[in-house]
């Protein structure tokens, strides 16, 4: 039986709130890629900031 994946912020590998490292762990990719994507989204508009803040508020900490 496989284990159910649950998204959580990663407090062990965080720069600000652990959102990017939590997303990277959930998607099984490098956290640097997620951080760069959030930075690009922030530069292109405020969507990256809003997504980051919503995940920060809603996601439980690991």
N, C-alpha and C positions, 0 to 999 in steps of 0.2 A: 504494500500500500504506500503510495507516495505522500509526502508531506505537503500540506497546503501552504502556499507562499502567502505571506502577509507583509504588506508594506509598512516599514517603520523608519523613522529618522535614525541615522547611525551616529551615536554620540562618541564612538571611539575614533572615527575618522572625519571629524568635522572641521570646517573653517569658520563658519558662522553659526549655523543651526543644525547641520547634519543632513540637510535636505538633499543636496546633490549626491552625497555618498550613499544615502538611503535609496534614492532612485537608481543609482548605478548598481547597488547590490541587488535590488529587486529585478533589474533588467539584465544582470550578470555582465556588465560592461565596466570599463575603466572610469572611475570618478572624474578624472580630468576631462574626459569627453563631455560628460554631463555639465561640468562647470563651464566649459567653453560654450556649450549650447545655450546655457542660461545667460551668459555674458553677451552673446550675440543677440539673443532675444531682448535683453535689457537695452542694448545700444540701438537696436532697430525700432524700439518703441517701449512702452512701459509694460507690455504683456508679460515679459520675463519676471519683472518685479512682482506683479500681482499673482502670478502662478506660484512663485517662490513663497510669498507671504501666506497664501491660502494653504499650501502644503505644510508650511511651518506651524500654522495654527491647528490644522486638522489631524496631522499625522502624529501618532504616539511616538515617544522616544524609546529607543531600544536599550 
